[in-house]
Amino acid sequence: MGNTCFGDASKSTAEIAPSELVKPPPTIKLYGQPDSFATSHIRLALLYKPVTLQFVPSDAHPNPTLIYKSEVVSGSVEDILRYLDAKFPDPPLSVAASGSIWGWCGEATPVVVWVVVLQHRSVSWHLERMVKWAEDMAARGGKAMGDPSMGSPRMEVKKFGKSYSQLLQVMLEHAQMEETVLFQILESADRVGGKIFQIYRYLDRVVGSLMFLEGEKEHNTGNMVTGKECYSFPKGLLGLCKSANEEHARHLPIMNGIKEEIKTIGVMNAGSPDYQEVLINLTSRLKRLKEDCRKHFEEEERELLPLMEATELNKKQQEKVLQQSLDVMRETHSHLFRFFMEGLGPQDAMHYFDLIKRYCDNVRVSLMLHMMVD
């Protein structure tokens, strides 16, 4: 899933291809204004294509201009992206008009739901990467070097710790965003008369069953019009949000414990029996965190996120929600944005950026673009 074009510092020796098997990628020249939003957007797209980019800053080109072999292409961002997909179809960058997550997520899905799902994918990829990296270090036991770019075992542990700290920050901000923005919207929508009935009726239609609400139906006169048959609110939405918050709380000690264990490894004698034992323990903790997060994300995407579609947020409300989400996840969408995007495949990365571009102000989007391409 992850994108390797960023030159991920955690690449293991198993991922390094023999030089004789590597073919030099074709070269593309891009002329455009360096501060142009359109130019930066195309530079971002080219990061995901199997090409070598030669960017030539030029104020003489009001529109970005590509030169590939004898072909010259100039025009809108959309025109150039279509050209790139036609010339280099793998991987595709065009964002699909519709999609499906657990059989329900598609065109009508609020933007914040797609944002949450894509964040889950990035975190999952980074967790998998950290597990593989830890396994590689444990296999070597501090007695042998891995990727030469990692340096000595002590230097590698330091880089490992930095990478984990970045992931930890993204995960903490993601959980905070869900608790302060997403869950608040769901709980607030339910307090509006009759809204809970609309939400559960929607789930009846789309999901087909409400097993996660224990299948109990009863007459509720507190939150809805008397006489309406509905699903019990306390066992439903509030319970789901509370359960998700409790999951976040349970993850925190594990995440902080991993951080402390990495610090411990950093001051130990590389290659010693104690060093090797702590590396094995670290790997086990990371595997547990990865599995816990996988289950947690699946539950949210299957049980909680479908409720967002039933809140029927209009475009202005969706814009406000996304702005609030980015405000909470400030570091993820500033100096950690490149790290976060590394965890997404090309199409998911362009989808995520497209969502942000559509609903956020140009200044904010431009800053994120520059974090990626400069």
C-alpha positions as CSV (number, residue, x, y, z in Angstrom):
1,M,0.0,0.0,0.0
2,G,2.7,2.5,0.9
3,N,4.5,4.6,-1.6
4,T,8.3,3.9,-1.9
5,C,9.1,7.0,-4.0
6,F,9.8,9.1,-0.9
7,G,12.9,7.2,-0.1
8,D,11.7,5.8,3.2
9,A,14.6,5.7,5.6
10,S,13.3,2.4,7.1
11,K,13.8,0.3,4.0
12,S,15.3,-3.0,5.0
13,T,18.0,-4.9,3.1
14,A,15.4,-7.2,1.7
15,E,13.8,-4.3,-0.1
16,I,17.0,-3.2,-1.9
17,A,17.1,-4.5,-5.5
18,P,20.4,-5.5,-7.1
19,S,21.7,-2.5,-9.1
20,E,21.9,-4.6,-12.3
21,L,18.1,-5.2,-12.2
22,V,17.3,-1.5,-11.8
23,K,16.4,0.3,-15.0
24,P,16.7,4.0,-15.0
25,P,13.2,5.6,-15.2
26,P,12.3,8.0,-18.0
27,T,12.8,11.7,-17.5
28,I,10.1,14.3,-17.6
29,K,10.7,18.0,-17.6
30,L,8.2,20.3,-15.9
31,Y,8.2,24.1,-16.4
32,G,6.1,26.2,-14.2
33,Q,5.9,28.9,-11.6
34,P,7.4,27.6,-8.4
35,D,4.8,29.1,-6.1
36,S,1.9,28.1,-8.4
37,F,-0.7,25.8,-6.8
38,A,-1.1,24.0,-10.1
39,T,2.6,23.4,-10.5
40,S,2.9,22.0,-7.0
41,H,-0.1,19.7,-7.6
42,I,1.5,18.2,-10.7
43,R,4.8,17.8,-8.9
44,L,3.0,15.9,-6.2
45,A,1.4,13.6,-8.8
46,L,4.8,13.0,-10.4
47,L,6.1,11.7,-7.1
48,Y,3.9,8.6,-7.6
49,K,4.9,8.0,-11.2
50,P,7.9,5.8,-12.3
51,V,9.7,8.8,-13.7
52,T,12.6,11.2,-12.9
53,L,11.4,14.7,-12.7
54,Q,13.4,17.7,-13.8
55,F,11.6,20.7,-12.5
56,V,12.5,24.0,-14.1
57,P,11.1,27.0,-12.3
58,S,9.8,29.5,-14.9
59,D,7.6,32.5,-14.5
60,A,7.4,32.5,-18.3
61,H,5.0,29.6,-18.1
62,P,1.7,30.7,-16.6
63,N,0.4,27.2,-17.0
64,P,2.5,24.1,-16.0
65,T,4.1,22.6,-19.1
66,L,5.4,19.0,-19.4
67,I,8.0,17.8,-21.9
68,Y,8.3,14.1,-22.4
69,K,10.4,12.9,-25.3
70,S,9.1,15.0,-28.2
71,E,5.7,15.7,-26.7
72,V,4.8,19.0,-25.1
73,V,1.7,19.2,-22.9
74,S,0.3,22.3,-21.3
75,G,-3.1,23.1,-19.7
76,S,-5.1,22.5,-16.6
77,V,-4.0,20.2,-13.8
78,E,-6.7,17.7,-14.8
79,D,-5.5,17.7,-18.4
80,I,-1.9,17.0,-17.4
81,L,-3.0,14.3,-14.8
82,R,-5.0,12.5,-17.5
83,Y,-1.9,12.6,-19.8
84,L,0.3,11.2,-17.1
85,D,-2.2,8.3,-16.5
86,A,-2.3,7.6,-20.2
87,K,1.5,7.5,-20.6
88,F,2.2,5.8,-17.2
89,P,-0.9,3.9,-16.3
90,D,0.7,2.1,-13.4
91,P,0.0,3.3,-10.8
92,P,-3.2,5.2,-11.8
93,L,-3.7,8.6,-10.1
94,S,-7.3,9.4,-11.1
95,V,-9.6,9.3,-8.1
96,A,-12.4,6.9,-8.7
97,A,-15.9,8.5,-8.8
98,S,-17.2,5.9,-6.4
99,G,-15.9,3.3,-4.0
100,S,-17.0,0.8,-1.4
101,I,-16.0,0.2,2.2
102,W,-17.9,-2.6,4.0
103,G,-20.4,-2.4,1.2
104,W,-21.8,1.1,2.0
105,C,-19.2,3.8,1.4
106,G,-19.5,5.6,-1.9
107,E,-20.3,8.9,-3.6
108,A,-22.8,10.1,-1.0
109,T,-20.4,9.5,1.8
110,P,-19.4,12.7,3.8
111,V,-15.9,13.8,3.1
112,V,-14.8,13.4,6.8
113,V,-15.7,9.6,6.6
114,W,-13.3,9.2,3.6
115,V,-10.7,11.2,5.5
116,V,-11.0,8.9,8.5
117,V,-10.8,5.8,6.4
118,L,-7.7,6.9,4.6
119,Q,-6.1,7.9,7.9
120,H,-6.8,4.4,9.1
121,R,-5.0,3.0,6.0
122,S,-2.0,5.2,6.5
123,V,-1.7,4.3,10.2
124,S,-2.1,0.6,9.4
125,W,0.6,0.7,6.7
126,H,3.1,2.5,9.1
127,L,2.3,0.0,11.9
128,E,3.0,-2.9,9.5
129,R,6.3,-1.2,8.5
130,M,7.4,-0.7,12.1
131,V,6.6,-4.4,12.8
132,K,8.7,-5.5,9.9
133,W,11.5,-3.2,10.8
134,A,11.5,-4.4,14.4
135,E,11.5,-8.0,13.2
136,D,14.5,-7.2,11.0
137,M,16.4,-5.6,13.9
138,A,15.5,-8.5,16.3
139,A,16.7,-11.1,13.7
140,R,20.1,-9.3,13.5
141,G,20.2,-8.8,17.3
142,G,22.4,-5.8,17.1
143,K,25.3,-7.9,15.8
144,A,25.0,-7.0,12.1
145,M,24.1,-3.9,10.2
146,G,21.1,-3.8,7.9
147,D,20.5,-1.1,5.3
148,P,23.8,0.8,5.1
149,S,21.8,4.1,5.2
150,M,20.8,3.2,8.8
151,G,24.4,3.4,10.1
152,S,25.4,1.5,13.3
153,P,22.8,-0.4,15.3
154,R,22.6,2.5,17.8
155,M,22.0,4.9,15.0
156,E,19.3,2.6,13.6
157,V,17.5,2.5,16.9
158,K,17.5,6.3,17.0
159,K,16.0,6.5,13.6
160,F,13.5,3.8,14.5
161,G,12.5,5.8,17.6
162,K,12.0,9.0,15.5
163,S,9.8,7.2,13.0
164,Y,7.7,5.7,15.8
165,S,7.4,9.1,17.5
166,Q,6.0,10.5,14.3
167,L,3.5,7.6,14.0
168,L,2.5,8.0,17.6
169,Q,1.8,11.7,17.1
170,V,-0.4,10.9,14.0
171,M,-2.3,8.3,16.0
172,L,-2.9,10.5,19.0
173,E,-4.2,13.3,16.8
174,H,-6.4,10.9,14.9
175,A,-8.0,9.7,18.1
176,Q,-8.4,13.2,19.4
177,M,-10.1,14.2,16.1
178,E,-12.5,11.4,16.3
179,E,-13.4,12.1,19.9
180,T,-13.8,15.9,19.6
181,V,-15.2,16.2,16.1
182,L,-16.6,13.0,14.6
183,F,-18.3,11.5,17.7
184,Q,-19.6,14.9,18.8
185,I,-21.4,15.3,15.5
186,L,-23.0,11.9,15.9
187,E,-24.1,12.5,19.4
188,S,-25.3,16.0,18.6
189,A,-27.3,14.8,15.6
190,D,-29.0,12.2,17.7
191,R,-30.3,14.8,20.2
192,V,-32.2,16.4,17.4
193,G,-35.8,15.1,17.5
194,G,-36.3,12.1,15.3
195,K,-32.8,12.0,14.0
196,I,-31.9,8.7,15.7
197,F,-34.9,7.1,14.0
198,Q,-33.6,8.3,10.6
199,I,-30.2,7.0,11.3
200,Y,-31.3,3.5,12.4
201,R,-33.8,3.2,9.5
202,Y,-30.9,4.1,7.2
203,L,-28.8,1.3,8.7
204,D,-31.7,-1.2,8.4
205,R,-31.8,-0.4,4.7
206,V,-28.1,-0.4,4.0
207,V,-26.6,-2.9,6.4
208,G,-29.6,-5.1,6.5
209,S,-29.3,-5.9,10.2
210,L,-28.3,-4.2,13.5
211,M,-26.6,-7.1,15.2
212,F,-24.2,-4.7,16.8
213,L,-27.2,-3.1,18.6
214,E,-28.0,-6.6,19.9
215,G,-31.2,-6.7,17.8
216,E,-33.3,-5.3,20.6
217,K,-36.3,-3.1,19.5
218,E,-38.4,-1.2,21.9
219,H,-40.7,1.8,22.1
220,N,-38.7,4.9,23.0
221,T,-40.6,8.0,24.1
222,G,-37.6,10.0,25.3
223,N,-35.8,10.8,22.1
224,M,-38.4,10.4,19.5
225,V,-42.0,10.8,18.6
226,T,-44.2,8.6,20.8
227,G,-45.3,5.4,19.1
228,K,-42.4,5.1,16.7
229,E,-40.7,1.7,16.9
230,C,-37.0,2.3,17.0
231,Y,-33.7,0.9,18.3
232,S,-32.7,1.8,21.8
233,F,-30.5,4.8,21.8
234,P,-28.4,4.0,25.0
235,K,-27.4,0.6,23.6
236,G,-26.8,2.1,20.2
237,L,-25.0,5.3,19.2
238,L,-23.8,6.4,22.6
239,G,-22.5,2.9,23.3
240,L,-20.6,2.7,20.1
241,C,-19.0,6.1,20.6
242,K,-18.2,5.2,24.2
243,S,-16.7,1.9,23.2
244,A,-14.5,3.6,20.6
245,N,-13.3,6.1,23.1
246,E,-12.5,3.3,25.5
247,E,-10.4,1.6,22.8
248,H,-8.4,4.8,22.3
249,A,-7.7,4.8,26.1
250,R,-6.6,1.2,26.1
251,H,-4.2,1.8,23.2
252,L,-2.4,4.7,25.0
253,P,-0.5,2.7,27.6
254,I,0.7,0.3,24.9
255,M,1.8,3.1,22.6
256,N,3.7,4.9,25.4
257,G,5.2,1.6,26.6
258,I,6.6,1.0,23.1
259,K,8.1,4.5,23.1
260,E,9.8,3.9,26.5
261,E,11.1,0.5,25.4
262,I,12.7,2.1,22.3
263,K,14.5,4.6,24.6
264,T,15.8,1.7,26.7
265,I,17.2,-0.2,23.7
266,G,18.9,3.0,22.6
267,V,21.2,3.0,25.7
268,M,21.9,-0.7,25.9
269,N,24.9,-2.6,24.6
270,A,24.1,-3.7,21.1
271,G,24.3,-7.4,20.7
272,S,24.0,-8.3,24.4
273,P,21.5,-10.9,25.5
274,D,19.4,-8.3,27.3
275,Y,19.5,-6.1,24.1
276,Q,18.2,-9.0,22.1
277,E,15.5,-9.9,24.6
278,V,14.2,-6.3,24.7
279,L,14.1,-6.2,20.9
280,I,11.9,-9.3,20.9
281,N,9.6,-7.8,23.5
282,L,9.4,-4.6,21.4
283,T,8.4,-6.6,18.3
284,S,5.7,-8.4,20.3
285,R,4.3,-5.1,21.6
286,L,4.2,-3.6,18.1
287,K,2.4,-6.7,16.8
288,R,-0.2,-6.4,19.5
289,L,-0.7,-2.7,18.8
290,K,-1.1,-3.4,15.1
291,E,-3.6,-6.2,15.6
292,D,-5.6,-4.1,18.2
293,C,-5.7,-1.1,15.8
294,R,-6.8,-3.4,12.9
295,K,-9.8,-4.6,14.9
296,H,-10.6,-1.2,16.2
297,F,-10.5,0.4,12.7
298,E,-12.6,-2.4,11.2
299,E,-15.3,-1.9,13.9
300,E,-15.4,1.9,13.4
301,E,-15.7,1.5,9.6
302,R,-18.3,-1.2,9.9
303,E,-20.4,0.2,12.8
304,L,-19.8,3.9,13.4
305,L,-18.9,5.6,10.2
306,P,-22.1,4.5,8.3
307,L,-24.0,6.7,10.8
308,M,-22.2,9.8,9.5
309,E,-23.9,9.4,6.1
310,A,-27.3,9.6,7.8
311,T,-26.5,13.0,9.4
312,E,-27.0,14.5,5.9
313,L,-24.4,17.2,6.3
314,N,-24.5,19.8,3.5
315,K,-21.5,21.1,1.7
316,K,-20.9,24.0,4.0
317,Q,-21.2,21.8,7.1
318,Q,-18.8,19.3,5.6
319,E,-16.3,22.0,4.9
320,K,-16.5,23.2,8.5
321,V,-16.1,19.6,9.8
322,L,-13.0,19.0,7.7
323,Q,-11.5,22.3,8.8
324,Q,-12.1,21.3,12.4
325,S,-10.5,18.0,11.8
326,L,-7.4,19.5,10.3
327,D,-7.2,22.0,13.2
328,V,-7.1,19.1,15.6
329,M,-4.6,17.2,13.5
330,R,-2.4,20.2,13.1
331,E,1.0,18.4,13.1
332,T,-0.2,15.6,10.9
333,H,-1.1,18.2,8.2
334,S,2.0,20.3,8.6
335,H,5.5,18.9,9.3
336,L,4.2,15.3,9.5
337,F,2.2,15.5,6.3
338,R,4.9,13.9,4.1
339,F,5.3,11.1,6.7
340,F,1.5,10.5,6.7
341,M,1.2,10.4,3.0
342,E,4.0,7.8,2.7
343,G,1.5,5.4,4.3
344,L,-1.0,5.8,1.4
345,G,-0.8,4.2,-2.0
346,P,-0.7,6.5,-5.0
347,Q,-4.5,6.5,-5.7
348,D,-5.4,6.9,-2.0
349,A,-2.8,9.7,-1.6
350,M,-4.3,11.6,-4.5
351,H,-7.8,11.0,-3.2
352,Y,-6.8,12.3,0.2
353,F,-5.2,15.4,-1.3
354,D,-8.2,15.9,-3.6
355,L,-10.6,15.9,-0.6
356,I,-8.5,18.4,1.3
357,K,-8.1,20.6,-1.8
358,R,-11.9,20.6,-2.4
359,Y,-12.8,21.8,1.1
360,C,-9.9,23.8,2.5
361,D,-8.5,27.2,1.8
362,N,-5.7,27.6,-0.8
363,V,-3.2,28.8,1.7
364,R,-3.5,25.7,3.9
365,V,-3.4,23.4,0.9
366,S,-0.4,25.2,-0.6
367,L,1.6,24.7,2.6
368,M,0.8,21.0,2.6
369,L,1.9,20.7,-1.0
370,H,5.2,22.4,-0.3
371,M,5.8,19.9,2.5
372,M,5.5,17.2,-0.1
373,V,7.5,18.6,-3.0
374,D,10.1,20.9,-1.6
